[in-house]
Amino acid sequence: MYIIILIATFAYIISQISKFQVSHDVLDQLIKETHVYSGIHEESYKLFYANIQLAREYLSYAFLQKALHHLNEIPLYMSPIDPDIQNEIAEFGQKIAVSFERTAMKDAMNKNKYFSPKYI
């Protein structure tokens, strides 16, 4: 009887140790850094922010792609278009996509689900 309880306790401890801690800190920081560009075109930034929050909540590539599309549209509203800002925003988009995917991968591992990365 004691052996069964000991084995069950040991199995529970091992299963809890093997889970990854899913942290959104890096993704949150990247989203905060994009706020600098919200003044260029407020509507596109609001759409980006709403879609990135939905992507995080549902781990959805569809919302992530919409969010990145709106983020990449922001510099197109500048007159004249500044290629440096356009490149900076594109880099932020790539970093956000990779960070989102790492978070989604860890979450899928914890839930024993299949996950196929697209950006990493």
Secondary structure, DSSP 8 states (H G I E B T S, - for coil): -HHHHHHHHHHHHHHHHTS-----HHHHHHHHHGGGGGGT-HHHHHHHHHHHHHHHHHT-HHHHHHHHHHHHHGGGGSSS--HHHHHHHHHHHHHHHHHHHHHHHHHHHHTT-----S--
